[in-house]
Amino acid sequence: MNKYILFFLVIFSNTLQAQWFESSASASVIDSDWDNARERAIKKAVKSALLFSGGTISSLQQVTNGVLIENKLALNSEGEIKALTIIDEHRYGEVGGETISVTLKVDIQTPEEICYGSNFPKSIALTRFKLNTPEQATDGSIFEINKLISKTLFNQLKLSPQSLDVRQYINSPVKLGEQYQDNKQTDTLTSLAMTTDSQFIVYGEINDISVTFKSKNSLSYWTLNPKRHFYITIYLYDALQGHLISSKQYRTQAPWQYDKHEKANLQSKEFWQKDYGQAIIALLDEVNIDLENKLQCQQPTAKVVSVNNNSLQINLGKSNGITNGSILSIFYSTSQKDQFGIERNSKSQYQGAMKVIEVDHNSAILRTLDNLPLGNIQINDLARIK
């Protein structure tokens, strides 16, 4: 039998008015495509403004569907972003390593009803991604690319502390993904939740990094760099609940600027400045935004790490938006399998309330207001903040 505890935290706030936010971002130019680089830089700048304002990442879809007229973006009327003006644009760098930077002002109208989960950065960990076809890494000798990709995404996500509490990177193989879509993954997720002290786990599988070189008899062999593919599937799990939240495939390709038998140094700045490396970075930017969007409205779940009569400690703290003095109500939830093997849930509410009396970076201590004992709450029970 599994037990869950749901915490309901009461927050009072006034409706926010529309405000102008200024933000800057840059993007590398891939394969001389300045328009695509400009769009990516705008998206990154808008994302920063949305996170700072408390808006939702899903509003970036407005930017994608908008029409750029001179230095203003014409947007539809539905959504949080009411206007966007580019106030500065700068291009720099040498051919093959150009960058575009933009500074813009965004008029953001925060909706009256923001999803409750957006108030709490989610605890998350990443695992080493898998390279499904290692033989494809022979060209360029990029056999470690899965490790570099997963660590790069980890570092990117750590730059979003307003929405994510990125806790750990597991640099070892894990039994997740397409091969383990049945109950085999439950034990893995339980173990990862305990090891990383996190609720959410990100895993990826690199499905295709193939490149096809032309025959030496072909004129294009000497004049063109062949296109190299990059195809990856990203999985997002709720490790505490033991299930898959989402999986999404991402594809890109870019010129492979190495000779047939030339080795590519993945640890070098040169690799990431070439078109293929820049294409991967751009793709990971998209993954980053999608993960934040998926997690923004998720209700954070904590684990009870200690119980002492009328107080308990959970593994969420300041980094997750928990504040000292907050008043919480507790909801218990039990689940057990019936005779047909189907999980059946039932809920009951603790009659008292709890107050956060001490909060650290990744933990908080709560005490009952009426000094009554906590009853059946035990270590490793789950606490959901609502």
Secondary structure, DSSP 8 states (H G I E B T S, - for coil): -EEEEEEEE---------EEEEEEEEEE--TT-HHHHHHHHHHHHHHHHHHHHT--GGGHHHHHH-EEETTEEE--SSSSEEEEEEEEEEEES-TTS-EEEEEEEEEE---SS--GGGGS-EEEEEE--EES-GGGGGTTT-TTHHHHHHHHHHHHHTT-TTTEEEEEEE-S--S-SGGG-STHHHHHHHHHHHHHT-SEEEEEEEEE--B----TTSTHHHH---EEEEEEEEEEEETTTTEEEEEEEEEEEEE--S-TT----TTSHHHHHSHHHHHHHHHHHHHHHHHHHHHHT---EEEEEEEETTEEEES--GGGT--TT-EEEEEEEEEEE-TTS-EEEEEEEEEEEEEEEEE-SS-EEEEESS----TT--TT-EEEE-
